[in-house]
Amino acid sequence: MLLSQIPMCHLFFGMGTLMVMGCQQDRSAASSPLAPFILPAIAPPKHQLPIPDSTTAECIRGVYPPFMGRFSFASHIALEEPDSVSPDERLTDFAQFRALEDSSNLGTDGLEIAADYNQSVVYQEPGGSGPYARVFPSQRTFPVYVANTSPRRKLLYGKDGHVFAIQEAKDRDGQWRPIESKGADFCDSGEWILKLRPGQMGVFLMDKYSGEYKTLLRVRLQNGESRYVSAPYKGQIDERQFLVTSQERQSLQENHGAIQRLYFSAVPALADSIAYR
């Protein structure tokens, strides 16, 4: 696991320095809260950063996808300027939330997830510039959108400054396998629930990888009790990214539940050869 992926507990939505490297053309905004969601173009950031190489990895890698905030549907958005969130829209006391009168009317179902791999953003961990640049290097990423196209408010779960998501890739046998895993928890606090009104979306970032193996990838999001998988997109990785770490191997051999905890039910190739009681 890279040091750049270690979270800082008790952070609110940390906003790093961003640089847009390219975007798709012919985009348009949703004209109303119930209009179909259309991928937005990301506006260039105020502060420019050198463009880093894509991330290299030699095994499944623990990740903390940075959450950039909540935005209204639009043709263009600036990741440095998310919508404001009132105290009653971002909940950190889960017990209090469950006691709310409207909790039965809110859910994690009915959202739409879309990955825009054709667009690139340079992300810098908050506080990772200057003398800490080696510990928190900038990363080449792409945006992923969790859009509420339903007529009701929905919920998005996260912890500290990230959401719970990984990437999967198709191996040479045509099987979807995780190439990332849920980053380790270093503290028990920092969880939050964010309300998404109709016509709003949460935006997070996923890493782009280097490698000679060209294949299809997709994003898997664990959102409370709901699980979402994006449409596939073309990308490239190192085939060694299908391999588990020694620590994850031990977890898989000891407990079948590690598949859910580490990969949100995506099944690594190693698990096919493990006989569980």
FENURTA-V471924 format. One record per run of one state. SS is the DSSP state (@ for helix, = for strand, . for the rest). FROM is the first residue (numbers start at 1). TO is the last residue. Records with the same first field share a line. If there is no record, write none. Layout:
SS->FROM-TO + FROM-TO
This chain:
.->1-2 + 6-16 + 23-40 + 43-54 + 56-60 + 64-65 + 73-75 + 78-89 + 92-93 + 99-102 + 106-106 + 108-111 + 125-129 + 133-138 + 148-153 + 160-161 + 163-164 + 171-175 + 179-179 + 183-190 + 197-199 + 208-208 + 210-212 + 224-225 + 230-232 + 238-238 + 243-245 + 255-257 + 264-268 + 274-277
@->3-5 + 94-98 + 103-105 + 130-132 + 239-242 + 246-254 + 258-263 + 269-273
=->17-22 + 41-42 + 55-55 + 61-63 + 66-72 + 76-77 + 90-91 + 107-107 + 112-124 + 139-147 + 154-159 + 162-162 + 165-170 + 176-178 + 180-182 + 191-196 + 200-207 + 209-209 + 213-223 + 226-229 + 233-237
